[in-house]
Amino acid sequence: MALRALEAAVRLRSYSKAAEELNVTHGAVSHQIRRLEQELGGPLFQRRGNGMEPLPAAAKLAVSVSAALALLKRGVEEVDGARTSEPLVLSVEQGIARKWLFSSLKRMREIVGARDLDIRLENRLADFVGDGIDAAIRFGDGNWPGFEVLPLAKVTLFPVCSPQLLEHYTVRRLSDLYLAPLLHHTHPLWSWPSWFRSFGLAPPPDRGVMFDDSSLMLDAAAEGLGVALARSNLVQSNLAQGRLVRPLCDEVECASEYFFVWKANSPKLSQVVRLGDWLASEFAVKGWFA
């Protein structure tokens, strides 16, 4: 503090102006200068009118202090620049990423301000420590101890199938699904047994093709292979194109939803927060997953 006070007072020729720049009191600057004078064994300023005139020793010392401060500033900027130039690693579920990745990647990079984005497409919950993940879009109840979460979107579940399948199977009420071929997902949150139980009905027979990828399951449904239990965020484009239809109006809102997740102590926190704020606004305005 004393050396910074000296440098400012020499440059501004005023204790008051130095105090204003350093956001301290006039007395604090005066006290720091007196300490330096005691340590160096001689005066550093002399009063001239309303200002303080630096003596040769003060002027010489101020040059060295200014050079040292500039060096420290450059060092901090280099460290910060190196950090922000590293890729921001974002973990996203495969089915979700396919809906917006290519159309939005350029804008995402602009928002984040990172040289690159490293997007990991994975259906598992990423390990932020071992995998080097900076942020993730996760589906769940939002209860992840040690993480910050930002709600993005709620999801409803409903049956979908191809128009051609309805030429062979009548699906006009829930009970008709027991006789139709069903396509199953491995995730328990959007499984047929769970969906049927929400209506107080017994789960259907455990038969049919099983998928761990929602997009593949919807493709199979569009090919007429069966009725799929679709997430509202993934199926809208297929419905709009007529590849899939909703044979029933029954739907269930998931207890879980999509969240943007990150660690509060992330070294790339400013980038992560910018991305999260942008994602939240995009979901709110455009419904990104539609």
C-alpha positions as CSV (number, residue, x, y, z in Angstrom):
1,M,0.0,0.0,0.0
2,A,2.8,2.4,0.9
3,L,4.5,2.1,-2.5
4,R,1.3,2.4,-4.4
5,A,0.5,5.6,-2.4
6,L,4.0,7.0,-3.2
7,E,3.6,6.3,-6.9
8,A,0.2,7.9,-7.1
9,A,1.2,10.9,-5.0
10,V,4.3,11.5,-7.3
11,R,2.3,11.1,-10.4
12,L,-0.6,13.3,-9.3
13,R,1.5,15.8,-7.2
14,S,-1.2,15.6,-4.5
15,Y,-2.0,13.4,-1.5
16,S,-5.7,14.2,-1.9
17,K,-5.8,13.2,-5.5
18,A,-3.8,10.0,-4.7
19,A,-6.3,9.2,-1.9
20,E,-9.2,9.6,-4.3
21,E,-7.6,7.4,-6.9
22,L,-6.8,4.7,-4.4
23,N,-10.2,5.0,-2.7
24,V,-8.7,5.8,0.7
25,T,-8.6,8.8,3.0
26,H,-6.1,11.7,2.7
27,G,-4.8,10.7,6.2
28,A,-4.1,7.1,5.0
29,V,-1.9,8.3,2.1
30,S,-0.1,10.8,4.4
31,H,0.5,8.0,7.0
32,Q,1.9,5.6,4.4
33,I,4.3,8.3,3.0
34,R,5.5,9.0,6.6
35,R,6.2,5.3,7.1
36,L,8.3,5.2,3.9
37,E,10.2,8.3,5.0
38,Q,11.0,6.7,8.3
39,E,12.2,3.5,6.7
40,L,14.3,5.4,4.1
41,G,15.6,7.9,6.6
42,G,14.7,11.1,4.8
43,P,11.9,13.2,3.4
44,L,10.2,12.3,0.1
45,F,8.0,15.3,-0.6
46,Q,7.9,19.0,0.2
47,R,4.8,21.1,0.2
48,R,4.5,23.7,-2.6
49,G,1.4,25.8,-2.5
50,N,-1.6,23.4,-2.4
51,G,0.4,20.5,-3.8
52,M,3.1,18.1,-2.8
53,E,6.4,18.3,-4.8
54,P,8.2,15.0,-4.9
55,L,11.9,15.1,-4.1
56,P,14.4,13.3,-6.4
57,A,14.4,10.2,-4.2
58,A,10.6,10.0,-4.4
59,A,10.6,10.5,-8.1
60,K,13.2,7.8,-8.7
61,L,11.4,5.3,-6.4
62,A,8.1,6.1,-8.1
63,V,9.6,5.1,-11.5
64,S,10.6,1.7,-10.2
65,V,7.2,1.2,-8.5
66,S,5.3,2.1,-11.7
67,A,7.4,-0.4,-13.7
68,A,6.7,-3.1,-11.1
69,L,3.0,-2.5,-11.0
70,A,2.9,-2.6,-14.8
71,L,4.8,-5.9,-14.8
72,L,2.3,-7.4,-12.2
73,K,-0.7,-6.2,-14.3
74,R,0.7,-7.9,-17.4
75,G,1.3,-11.1,-15.5
76,V,-2.3,-11.1,-14.2
77,E,-3.6,-10.4,-17.7
78,E,-1.5,-13.2,-19.2
79,V,-2.8,-15.7,-16.6
80,D,-6.4,-14.6,-17.2
81,G,-6.0,-14.6,-20.9
82,A,-4.5,-18.1,-20.9
83,R,-7.4,-19.3,-18.7
84,T,-10.1,-17.8,-20.8
85,S,-8.5,-19.1,-24.0
86,E,-8.9,-22.7,-22.9
87,P,-11.9,-24.5,-24.2
88,L,-15.0,-24.4,-22.1
89,V,-16.1,-28.0,-21.6
90,L,-19.8,-28.5,-21.7
91,S,-21.5,-31.9,-21.0
92,V,-24.8,-32.4,-22.8
93,E,-27.2,-35.3,-23.4
94,Q,-26.9,-36.6,-26.9
95,G,-30.6,-36.2,-27.8
96,I,-30.7,-32.7,-26.6
97,A,-27.5,-31.6,-28.3
98,R,-28.7,-32.8,-31.7
99,K,-31.6,-30.3,-31.5
100,W,-29.6,-27.1,-31.2
101,L,-25.8,-27.8,-31.4
102,F,-25.1,-27.0,-35.0
103,S,-27.4,-24.1,-35.4
104,S,-26.3,-22.4,-32.1
105,L,-22.6,-23.3,-31.8
106,K,-21.4,-20.0,-33.3
107,R,-23.6,-17.9,-31.0
108,M,-22.6,-20.0,-28.0
109,R,-18.9,-19.3,-28.7
110,E,-19.6,-15.6,-28.9
111,I,-21.5,-15.5,-25.7
112,V,-18.9,-17.6,-23.8
113,G,-15.9,-15.7,-25.2
114,A,-13.8,-18.8,-25.3
115,R,-11.5,-19.7,-28.1
116,D,-13.2,-23.1,-28.4
117,L,-16.1,-25.0,-26.9
118,D,-15.5,-28.7,-26.0
119,I,-19.0,-30.2,-26.1
120,R,-19.2,-33.8,-24.7
121,L,-22.2,-35.7,-25.9
122,E,-23.0,-38.2,-23.2
123,N,-26.1,-39.6,-21.5
124,R,-24.4,-40.3,-18.2
125,L,-24.0,-37.7,-15.4
126,A,-20.5,-36.2,-16.0
127,D,-17.8,-36.2,-13.4
128,F,-16.8,-32.5,-13.0
129,V,-13.5,-33.4,-11.3
130,G,-12.1,-36.4,-13.2
131,D,-13.6,-35.5,-16.6
132,G,-12.6,-31.8,-16.5
133,I,-16.2,-30.7,-17.1
134,D,-16.9,-26.9,-16.6
135,A,-20.7,-27.0,-16.9
136,A,-23.5,-29.4,-18.0
137,I,-27.1,-29.6,-19.0
138,R,-28.6,-32.2,-16.7
139,F,-32.1,-33.7,-16.3
140,G,-33.2,-34.3,-12.7
141,D,-34.6,-32.8,-9.6
142,G,-32.0,-30.1,-9.2
143,N,-30.6,-31.6,-6.0
144,W,-26.9,-32.0,-6.7
145,P,-25.0,-31.0,-3.5
146,G,-21.9,-28.9,-4.2
147,F,-23.3,-27.6,-7.5
148,E,-25.0,-24.4,-8.6
149,V,-28.1,-25.0,-10.7
150,L,-30.2,-22.9,-13.0
151,P,-33.7,-24.2,-14.2
152,L,-34.0,-24.3,-18.0
153,A,-37.1,-26.3,-19.0
154,K,-39.9,-28.6,-17.8
155,V,-40.8,-31.7,-19.8
156,T,-44.1,-33.6,-20.5
157,L,-44.3,-37.2,-21.7
158,F,-46.9,-38.5,-24.2
159,P,-47.2,-41.4,-26.7
160,V,-46.3,-40.8,-30.3
161,C,-46.3,-43.1,-33.4
162,S,-46.3,-43.0,-37.1
163,P,-49.5,-42.4,-39.0
164,Q,-49.0,-45.7,-40.8
165,L,-49.0,-47.6,-37.5
166,L,-52.5,-46.4,-36.8
167,E,-53.6,-48.2,-40.0
168,H,-52.9,-51.5,-38.2
169,Y,-53.5,-50.7,-34.6
170,T,-56.4,-48.8,-33.0
171,V,-55.1,-46.4,-30.3
172,R,-58.0,-44.2,-29.1
173,R,-57.8,-44.8,-25.3
174,L,-55.1,-45.7,-22.8
175,S,-56.1,-49.3,-22.7
176,D,-55.5,-49.7,-26.4
177,L,-51.7,-49.3,-25.7
178,Y,-51.7,-52.7,-24.1
179,L,-52.2,-54.3,-27.5
180,A,-49.9,-52.0,-29.5
181,P,-46.1,-52.6,-30.0
182,L,-44.3,-50.3,-27.5
183,L,-40.8,-48.9,-27.9
184,H,-39.0,-48.6,-24.5
185,H,-36.3,-46.3,-23.1
186,T,-33.8,-47.5,-20.6
187,H,-34.2,-44.3,-18.5
188,P,-36.6,-44.9,-15.6
189,L,-38.0,-41.4,-15.6
190,W,-39.5,-41.8,-19.1
191,S,-40.4,-45.5,-19.0
192,W,-43.8,-46.9,-19.9
193,P,-44.4,-48.5,-16.4
194,S,-43.9,-45.2,-14.7
195,W,-46.1,-43.4,-17.2
196,F,-49.0,-45.9,-16.8
197,R,-48.8,-45.9,-13.0
198,S,-49.3,-42.1,-13.1
199,F,-52.8,-42.8,-14.4
200,G,-53.4,-45.5,-11.8
201,L,-53.0,-48.3,-14.4
202,A,-51.0,-51.5,-14.3
203,P,-47.8,-51.3,-16.4
204,P,-47.9,-52.9,-19.9
205,P,-46.2,-56.3,-20.7
206,D,-42.5,-55.9,-20.7
207,R,-41.9,-56.6,-24.3
208,G,-40.6,-54.6,-27.3
209,V,-37.4,-53.0,-28.4
210,M,-35.3,-51.1,-25.8
211,F,-33.3,-47.9,-26.6
212,D,-30.9,-45.8,-24.6
213,D,-31.0,-43.0,-27.1
214,S,-34.2,-41.0,-27.5
215,S,-33.5,-39.8,-31.0
216,L,-33.1,-43.4,-32.3
217,M,-36.2,-44.4,-30.5
218,L,-38.2,-41.6,-32.2
219,D,-36.7,-42.6,-35.6
220,A,-37.9,-46.1,-35.0
221,A,-41.3,-44.9,-34.1
222,A,-41.4,-42.8,-37.3
223,E,-40.6,-46.0,-39.3
224,G,-43.7,-47.6,-37.8
225,L,-42.0,-50.0,-35.4
226,G,-44.1,-49.1,-32.4
227,V,-45.4,-46.4,-30.1
228,A,-42.8,-44.4,-28.2
229,L,-43.1,-42.4,-25.0
230,A,-41.8,-39.1,-26.2
231,R,-40.4,-36.1,-24.3
232,S,-42.0,-32.9,-25.4
233,N,-38.7,-31.2,-25.8
234,L,-37.4,-33.7,-28.4
235,V,-40.4,-34.5,-30.6
236,Q,-41.9,-31.2,-31.7
237,S,-40.2,-31.1,-35.1
238,N,-41.3,-34.6,-35.9
239,L,-44.8,-33.8,-35.1
240,A,-44.7,-30.6,-37.2
241,Q,-43.4,-32.6,-40.2
242,G,-46.1,-35.2,-39.8
243,R,-43.5,-38.0,-39.3
244,L,-45.1,-38.7,-35.9
245,V,-48.6,-38.1,-34.5
246,R,-50.1,-38.1,-31.0
247,P,-52.8,-40.8,-31.0
248,L,-53.9,-39.8,-27.5
249,C,-54.1,-36.4,-25.7
250,D,-53.0,-37.9,-22.4
251,E,-49.7,-36.6,-21.1
252,V,-47.7,-36.5,-17.8
253,E,-45.4,-33.7,-16.6
254,C,-42.1,-35.1,-15.4
255,A,-41.2,-34.5,-11.7
256,S,-37.7,-33.7,-13.0
257,E,-36.6,-31.0,-15.4
258,Y,-33.6,-29.7,-17.2
259,F,-31.0,-27.6,-15.4
260,F,-27.8,-25.8,-16.2
261,V,-25.2,-27.1,-13.7
262,W,-21.8,-25.8,-12.7
263,K,-19.3,-25.6,-9.8
264,A,-19.3,-22.3,-7.8
265,N,-15.5,-22.4,-7.6
266,S,-15.0,-22.9,-11.4
267,P,-11.9,-21.1,-12.7
268,K,-14.0,-20.2,-15.8
269,L,-16.9,-18.9,-13.7
270,S,-17.5,-15.7,-15.7
271,Q,-17.8,-17.7,-19.0
272,V,-20.0,-20.3,-17.3
273,V,-22.3,-17.7,-15.9
274,R,-22.6,-15.9,-19.2
275,L,-23.5,-19.2,-21.0
276,G,-26.1,-20.1,-18.3
277,D,-27.8,-16.7,-18.5
278,W,-27.9,-16.9,-22.3
279,L,-29.3,-20.5,-22.2
280,A,-32.0,-19.5,-19.7
281,S,-33.1,-16.6,-21.9
282,E,-33.1,-18.8,-25.1
283,F,-35.2,-21.4,-23.4
284,A,-37.7,-18.8,-22.1
285,V,-38.0,-17.0,-25.5
286,K,-37.5,-19.7,-28.1
287,G,-38.1,-23.0,-26.4
288,W,-34.8,-24.3,-27.7
289,F,-35.7,-27.9,-27.4
290,A,-38.9,-27.6,-29.5
